[in-house]
Amino acid sequence: MLDLAKVKAVSLDLDDTLWPIWPTIERAEKALHDWLMEHAPMTAALFSSPGALREIRAEMQESRPHLKHDMSALRREAIRVALYRAGEDPLLAEPAFEVFFAARQQVTLFEDALPALELLAARYPLVALSNGNADVQRVGIGRFFRASVSAREFGVGKPDPRIFHAAAGALDLTPADVLHIGDDATLDALGALNAGMQAAWLNRSDALWPHEQEPHVTLTHLGELRELLGS
């Protein structure tokens, strides 16, 4: 059971917790494709073949394991490799990636996200904790967060306890002081439990909990936080 008396701060996952990630990525990939069609049409054609981008990214992950937690670097390198394979200028990878990255920050929040952020930020210091490459400032929600910790910057991703400890440390707290909220049963909830945090699993899809150790609380939507916190 959740012990609110012990909660001094909240860490929040971003992708699929505050907004759906795949519509965001699909829009960003379309923006990238449109830009490539104008500036590097052979590369755009390569990316248009089924699975080509995923295949190249898989190659990047295998050949550049040191980048496995840096989604931005992997994406940038994938574009560079595609440009090279297509016989076009690899230097276009930088501006091409910036087109993708800018579109990746244009998210559509879940309806319950903004009220939840306002509720939580009024009560606790918040820290964003993500394996992805969303920028809370560019997304437009930076005002709610005291800190942001990402696998890209930290070099280790969830569910590794160290990144949860870093999130707590960013607020000068211990993990036991922090409640983590996230949608992924393993990366977020179990990761937080193993790091010594309290864990709230956001289960929007009515999935079955897959682990022996239970989260402190399960939410079906972020609106349930109001009742949970007694607000």
Secondary structure, DSSP 8 states (H G I E B T S, - for coil): ---GGG--EEEE--BTTTB-HHHHHHHHHHHHHHHHHHH-HHHHHHHHSTTHHHHHHHHHHHH-GGGTT-HHHHHHHHHHHHHHHTTS-GGGHHHHHHHHHHHHT-----TTHHHHHHHHHHHS-EEEEESS---HHHHT-GGG-SEEEEHHHHS--TTSHHHHHHHHHHTT--GGGEEEEES-IIIIIIHHHHTT-EEEEE-TT-----SSS--SEEESSTTHHHHHTT-
